[in-house]
């Protein structure tokens, strides 16, 4: 997120930033001080909170031109525990943040962008989701993270096919 923030700081466009971790949010916001207008701690697992955040962002700036969905967590047993032994609570938490969190953001962002495009207030939009090489090739003793990021790839492809012709591009990166 720090690298993304440094790159974004070179822009003159206003930005809104959210993070589940308050320390990360305020550390990164240092790089964006000149353009950052909204910052808050937000749990992307909460669909209503995500929807409210996107609506607030659009209300503040008039539209949403682009978004980067970088939600991602690792569990404490990564590299140690396989499919048979991963605690269900850990699996659920990783899926909830990495997949459902990206879904909640993507859904709210698409609604906001498509509403403005249909109303003639906006021509284009762009969304980038963070997947992972682990989601492309799979990794032993990393079942929840690999599955969540593989699902982000599928979600991104589905959204791209749904929205590409309407002016919103949806892509994924896989670091």
KEKE-3310 file (N, C-alpha, C; in steps of 0.2 Angstrom, whole numbers, plus 5000, padded with zeros to 4 digits):
npx = (5004:5010:5019:5009:5003:5013:5015:5002:5003:5009:4999:4987:4974:4960:4960:4953:4955:4956:4958:4959:4968:4973:4985:4993:4985:4987:5001:5003:4995:5003:5011:5002:4997:4994:4984:4975:4958:4949:4950:4949:4946:4941:4932:4932:4924:4912:4898:4888:4895:4906:4898:4893:4905:4909:4899:4900:4912:4909:4900:4908:4917:4910:4911:4917:4932:4941:4948:4957:4957:4964:4963:4969:4975:4985:4985:4990:4995:5001:5011:5013:5002:4991:4977:4970:4971:4970:4963:4946:4941:4952:4952:4940:4941:4951:4945:4934:4940:4949:4942:4928:4928:4935:4925:4914:4919:4921:4908:4901:4909:4907:4893:4893:4901:4894:4882:4884:4890:4879:4870:4877:4886:4899:4912:4921:4928:4939:4945:4956:4960:4968:4976:4985:5001:5000:4987:4986:4995:4993:4998:5007:5002:4995:4981:4969:4973:4978:4966:4957:4963:4964:4950:4948:4953:4945:4933:4936:4938:4925:4918:4925:4920:4907:4906:4915:4911:4904:4911:4918:4933:4940:4953:4966:4980:4994:5004)
npy = (4994:5006:5009:5010:5022:5031:5032:5037:5049:5057:5062:5075:5073:5072:5061:5047:5036:5021:5009:4994:4994:5005:5011:5008:5016:5029:5030:5028:5039:5050:5051:5055:5068:5080:5078:5070:5068:5061:5050:5035:5022:5007:4992:4981:4970:4973:4976:4987:4997:4999:5003:5015:5022:5023:5030:5042:5047:5049:5059:5069:5072:5072:5062:5045:5041:5031:5016:5007:4991:4984:4975:4963:4949:4939:4923:4916:4903:4902:4894:4884:4876:4865:4861:4851:4854:4868:4881:4883:4896:4904:4902:4907:4921:4925:4923:4931:4944:4945:4941:4943:4956:4963:4961:4968:4981:4982:4980:4992:5002:5000:5002:5016:5021:5017:5023:5037:5037:5032:5043:5053:5061:5056:5048:5037:5024:5016:5001:4993:4977:4969:4954:4939:4931:4919:4916:4912:4902:4893:4887:4877:4873:4885:4887:4896:4909:4907:4902:4913:4923:4918:4917:4931:4934:4928:4935:4947:4945:4942:4954:4963:4958:4960:4974:4980:4985:4996:5006:5005:4999:4985:4977:4966:4965:4955:4953)
npz = (5000:5003:4992:4982:4987:4986:4972:4969:4975:4967:4959:4954:4957:4968:4983:4991:5005:5013:5027:5036:5046:5057:5060:5048:5039:5043:5042:5029:5024:5026:5014:5005:5009:5002:4993:4999:5004:5011:5024:5033:5045:5040:5040:5028:5027:5030:5022:5022:5028:5018:5007:5012:5013:5000:4994:5002:4997:4984:4985:4991:4981:4969:4959:4955:4949:4948:4956:4968:4974:4987:4997:5009:5018:5028:5036:5053:5051:5039:5027:5036:5040:5032:5021:5028:5041:5044:5054:5055:5058:5054:5041:5037:5040:5032:5019:5020:5021:5010:4999:5000:5005:4994:4985:4991:4990:4976:4971:4976:4971:4957:4956:4959:4949:4937:4939:4937:4924:4917:4919:4912:4918:4919:4910:4909:4919:4931:4938:4949:4956:4969:4966:4967:4964:4971:4969:4956:4954:4965:4981:4992:5009:5011:5010:5011:5008:4995:4989:4991:4983:4971:4968:4968:4956:4947:4950:4946:4932:4929:4932:4923:4910:4912:4913:4904:4891:4894:4899:4910:4916:4922:4931:4937:4947:4951:4962)
capx = (5000:5015:5021:5004:5002:5019:5013:4996:5004:5011:4994:4984:4967:4959:4959:4950:4959:4953:4962:4957:4973:4973:4993:4994:4981:4990:5007:5003:4992:5008:5013:4996:4994:4992:4978:4970:4953:4945:4953:4945:4947:4935:4932:4929:4920:4905:4896:4885:4901:4909:4894:4893:4911:4910:4894:4903:4918:4906:4897:4913:4921:4906:4911:4923:4935:4945:4948:4961:4955:4970:4962:4973:4977:4988:4984:4996:4997:5003:5017:5014:4996:4988:4970:4967:4972:4969:4957:4940:4940:4957:4950:4934:4943:4955:4941:4930:4943:4952:4937:4922:4930:4936:4918:4910:4921:4920:4901:4899:4912:4903:4887:4894:4903:4889:4876:4887:4890:4872:4868:4881:4891:4906:4913:4925:4930:4944:4946:4961:4960:4974:4976:4992:5003:4998:4980:4987:4998:4992:5004:5006:5001:4993:4975:4964:4975:4978:4959:4954:4966:4961:4943:4948:4955:4938:4928:4939:4936:4918:4917:4927:4916:4900:4907:4920:4908:4900:4915:4922:4938:4941:4959:4969:4987:4996:5011)
capy = (5000:5012:5010:5013:5029:5036:5033:5041:5056:5061:5064:5081:5072:5071:5054:5044:5031:5017:5004:4991:4995:5013:5013:5008:5021:5036:5030:5029:5045:5055:5052:5058:5074:5085:5076:5065:5072:5057:5044:5032:5015:5003:4985:4979:4964:4976:4979:4993:5002:5000:5007:5022:5025:5025:5036:5048:5049:5052:5065:5074:5073:5072:5055:5041:5039:5025:5013:5001:4987:4981:4971:4957:4947:4932:4920:4914:4897:4902:4890:4879:4872:4863:4861:4847:4857:4875:4882:4886:4903:4908:4902:4912:4927:4927:4923:4937:4950:4945:4940:4947:4963:4966:4961:4973:4987:4982:4981:4999:5006:4999:5006:5023:5023:5016:5028:5043:5036:5032:5050:5058:5065:5053:5044:5031:5022:5011:4998:4988:4973:4965:4946:4937:4925:4913:4914:4910:4895:4889:4886:4872:4876:4892:4886:4901:4915:4905:4902:4920:4927:4915:4920:4938:4934:4926:4940:4953:4943:4943:4961:4965:4956:4964:4981:4983:4989:5001:5012:5004:4994:4981:4973:4964:4964:4949:4953)
capz = (5000:5003:4985:4978:4989:4984:4965:4969:4978:4961:4955:4957:4958:4975:4984:4998:5007:5019:5029:5042:5051:5058:5060:5041:5036:5045:5040:5021:5022:5026:5007:5001:5012:4997:4989:5002:5007:5016:5027:5038:5047:5038:5039:5021:5028:5032:5016:5023:5029:5012:5003:5014:5012:4993:4993:5005:4993:4978:4988:4992:4975:4963:4955:4957:4942:4949:4963:4969:4980:4989:5003:5009:5025:5029:5043:5056:5050:5032:5027:5041:5040:5025:5020:5033:5048:5045:5058:5051:5059:5050:5034:5036:5041:5026:5014:5022:5020:5004:4993:5001:5006:4988:4982:4993:4987:4969:4970:4978:4966:4950:4956:4959:4942:4932:4940:4934:4917:4914:4920:4908:4922:4919:4904:4910:4926:4931:4945:4950:4961:4970:4967:4970:4961:4974:4967:4950:4953:4971:4985:4997:5015:5010:5006:5012:5004:4988:4986:4991:4978:4965:4968:4966:4948:4944:4951:4942:4925:4928:4932:4916:4905:4913:4912:4899:4885:4897:4900:4916:4915:4929:4930:4943:4948:4954:4964)
cpx = (5004:5017:5016:5003:5007:5017:5007:4998:5007:5006:4991:4977:4966:4958:4956:4954:4956:4958:4959:4962:4974:4981:4995:4991:4985:4997:5007:5000:4997:5010:5008:4993:4991:4986:4973:4965:4949:4950:4949:4947:4941:4936:4928:4924:4912:4903:4892:4890:4904:4905:4893:4899:4912:4905:4897:4908:4915:4903:4902:4916:4917:4905:4917:4926:4939:4946:4953:4959:4961:4970:4966:4976:4980:4986:4990:4999:5000:5010:5018:5008:4993:4980:4967:4967:4971:4963:4952:4940:4946:4955:4945:4936:4947:4950:4936:4933:4946:4948:4931:4923:4931:4929:4914:4912:4920:4912:4899:4902:4909:4897:4888:4896:4898:4883:4878:4888:4884:4869:4871:4886:4898:4906:4916:4926:4935:4945:4951:4960:4966:4973:4983:4994:5001:4991:4980:4990:4996:4999:5002:5006:4999:4986:4970:4967:4975:4971:4956:4957:4964:4954:4943:4949:4948:4933:4930:4937:4929:4916:4919:4923:4909:4901:4911:4917:4905:4904:4919:4927:4939:4947:4961:4976:4988:5003:5013)
cpy = (5006:5014:5013:5020:5033:5037:5038:5048:5060:5064:5071:5079:5070:5063:5053:5038:5027:5011:5001:4992:5002:5015:5013:5014:5028:5036:5032:5036:5051:5056:5056:5065:5079:5084:5072:5070:5068:5051:5041:5025:5012:4996:4983:4973:4967:4979:4986:4999:5004:5004:5014:5025:5028:5031:5042:5051:5052:5059:5071:5076:5073:5066:5051:5038:5033:5023:5008:4997:4982:4976:4964:4955:4940:4929:4918:4908:4896:4898:4885:4874:4871:4863:4857:4850:4864:4877:4886:4894:4907:4908:4907:4919:4930:4927:4930:4944:4950:4945:4944:4954:4966:4966:4966:4980:4988:4983:4989:5003:5006:5003:5013:5025:5023:5021:5034:5042:5036:5039:5055:5062:5062:5049:5038:5030:5017:5008:4993:4984:4969:4958:4945:4931:4919:4911:4911:4903:4891:4888:4881:4876:4883:4892:4892:4907:4913:4905:4909:4924:4924:4917:4927:4939:4933:4932:4946:4951:4944:4950:4964:4964:4959:4971:4984:4987:4995:5007:5011:4998:4991:4976:4971:4964:4958:4949:4947)
cpz = (5000:4996:4981:4980:4987:4976:4965:4971:4972:4957:4958:4958:4966:4976:4991:4999:5013:5020:5035:5048:5052:5058:5052:5038:5037:5043:5032:5020:5022:5018:5003:5004:5007:4993:4993:5006:5012:5018:5033:5039:5045:5037:5033:5021:5029:5026:5016:5024:5022:5007:5005:5013:5005:4991:4996:5000:4986:4980:4988:4986:4968:4959:4958:4950:4943:4956:4963:4975:4982:4996:5003:5016:5024:5036:5046:5055:5042:5032:5032:5041:5033:5026:5026:5040:5049:5049:5054:5052:5055:5043:5032:5036:5034:5020:5014:5020:5012:4998:4994:5002:4999:4984:4984:4990:4980:4967:4971:4973:4959:4950:4956:4952:4937:4932:4936:4927:4914:4914:4916:4912:4922:4913:4905:4918:4926:4938:4944:4956:4962:4971:4970:4965:4964:4972:4960:4949:4959:4975:4991:5004:5015:5007:5006:5007:4997:4985:4986:4985:4971:4963:4965:4958:4945:4944:4947:4934:4924:4927:4925:4911:4906:4911:4907:4893:4888:4899:4907:4915:4922:4927:4937:4942:4952:4956:4968)
residu = (UNK:UNK:UNK:UNK:UNK:UNK:UNK:UNK:UNK:UNK:UNK:UNK:UNK:UNK:UNK:UNK:UNK:UNK:UNK:UNK:UNK:UNK:UNK:UNK:UNK:UNK:UNK:UNK:UNK:UNK:UNK:UNK:UNK:UNK:UNK:UNK:UNK:UNK:UNK:UNK:UNK:UNK:UNK:UNK:UNK:UNK:UNK:UNK:UNK:UNK:UNK:UNK:UNK:UNK:UNK:UNK:UNK:UNK:UNK:UNK:UNK:UNK:UNK:UNK:UNK:UNK:UNK:UNK:UNK:UNK:UNK:UNK:UNK:UNK:UNK:UNK:UNK:UNK:UNK:UNK:UNK:UNK:UNK:UNK:UNK:UNK:UNK:UNK:UNK:UNK:UNK:UNK:UNK:UNK:UNK:UNK:UNK:UNK:UNK:UNK:UNK:UNK:UNK:UNK:UNK:UNK:UNK:UNK:UNK:UNK:UNK:UNK:UNK:UNK:UNK:UNK:UNK:UNK:UNK:UNK:UNK:UNK:UNK:UNK:UNK:UNK:UNK:UNK:UNK:UNK:UNK:UNK:UNK:UNK:UNK:UNK:UNK:UNK:UNK:UNK:UNK:UNK:UNK:UNK:UNK:UNK:UNK:UNK:UNK:UNK:UNK:UNK:UNK:UNK:UNK:UNK:UNK:UNK:UNK:UNK:UNK:UNK:UNK:UNK:UNK:UNK:UNK:UNK:UNK:UNK:UNK:UNK:UNK:UNK:UNK)
# end
